[in-house]
Amino acid sequence: MNLFAEAYDSALLVRVEDERLDAAVAIRFKDQMREVLRQPAQRVILDLANVTFLDSSGLGAIVSVMKTLAPGLRLELAGLTPNVEKVFRLTRMDSVFTIHTNVAAANFDTGGMLHVG
């Protein structure tokens, strides 16, 4: 599981570099996200543009990460591929998360970069 985290003035952008977020990597994803989320941020944007397959374990891992956020902190999603978007729509999780078409649509300022691998 490869995640790249970029800390910006108003947001923490986390890019999932893997094509699959499934049972095989869900626990590693949650563990790495916990490490990444130590960065202070008002918003957390999870870029899923590289993810082409998401199963129930992967979806559960994303929901778990959302539930571990500090009060007032939001987990937003960006760049959902058609298959991943379908999972969110069918499970009605698209009504739980703020979903941006892509990272640019999330509207945040630029800053430094931190890699968590």
N, C-alpha and C positions, 0 to 999 in steps of 0.2 A: 504494500500500500504506500503510494507516494503522494504526499500532500505538500503543496507549496503555500506558505502563508506570507502575505504582504501586509504590513502594518501601515495604514494611512492615517491622516489626521482624524477623520471621522468614522473610519470603519476598518475592520480586519477582513481582508479578502483571502479565502482559503480555496485553492484550486485542487480538485481531485484529478490526479494525472492518470489513474487507472481507467480502463474501459469498463470494468465490472465492479459493482458494489453489491456483493452477494454474501452468502453464508461463509464462504471461505475467507473473506477479509473483514467482515463486519466488526469483529472484536478488535482487530488491529486499528480499524478506522476510528472506533470510539476512543481507544486509548490514545491515538495520535491527536485526535481532536481535543481531548482533555488537556494534553500538553500544549497545543497551539492556543487554546482558550485562556491560557495564563496571561496572554497579552491583553492589556486594558484596551477596551474599545466600546463605543456606543452601539455599533452595529456589527454583526458578523454576516458576511455574504459568502455562501458556499457555492462555488462555481462548479457545476456538474456538466459542463460542455463536452468533456472527454468521455463521460460515462454513457455507454450505449446499452448497458444491461443493469437493471436494478430488480432484485427479488425482495420477498417479504423481510428477510433478515437485513438487507441493506436499508430498506425503508424504516424498519424498526430501529436501526442504528442511528439514522438521521433524526428520528423522533426522540430517541434517547438523548442525543446531543442537545436538542432543543430544550428538553426538560431539565438538563443540568445547568443551563445558563443562569447567571445571576438575575435577580428580579430587575425588570426594566430593559434587559438586553434582548435583542431580537435576532433570530436566525432567519436570514432571507436566502432564497435560492435564486440561481441565475443559470441561464444557458441549458435548460433541460432539452435533451434530445427527444424526438417523437416517442420512442419507446418508454423513456423515463417519465415523460410528461403524462403518458397514458396511465402509468401506474399511479401517479399522484391523482389524476382525475378519477379513475375507477374506485380508488379508496377514499375519495373526497378529501384527501390531504391537501389538495390545491386550495381548499377554503381555510386551512389552518396556517399555511405559510404564505408570506409575501413572495411572489415569484416574478422575477424579471426576465425579459426575453433574452438578455445577455448581460454581461458585466457592465458595459457602458450604460445600459438603461438604469442601473442601480444608482447613478448619480452620486459620486463621492470624490473627495480630493485625493491627490497623489502624495506619496511619502516614501519611506524606506522599505526594504524587503528582508524577510527572514525565511529561511528554508527549513522545513521540518521534514525529515525523510524517514 
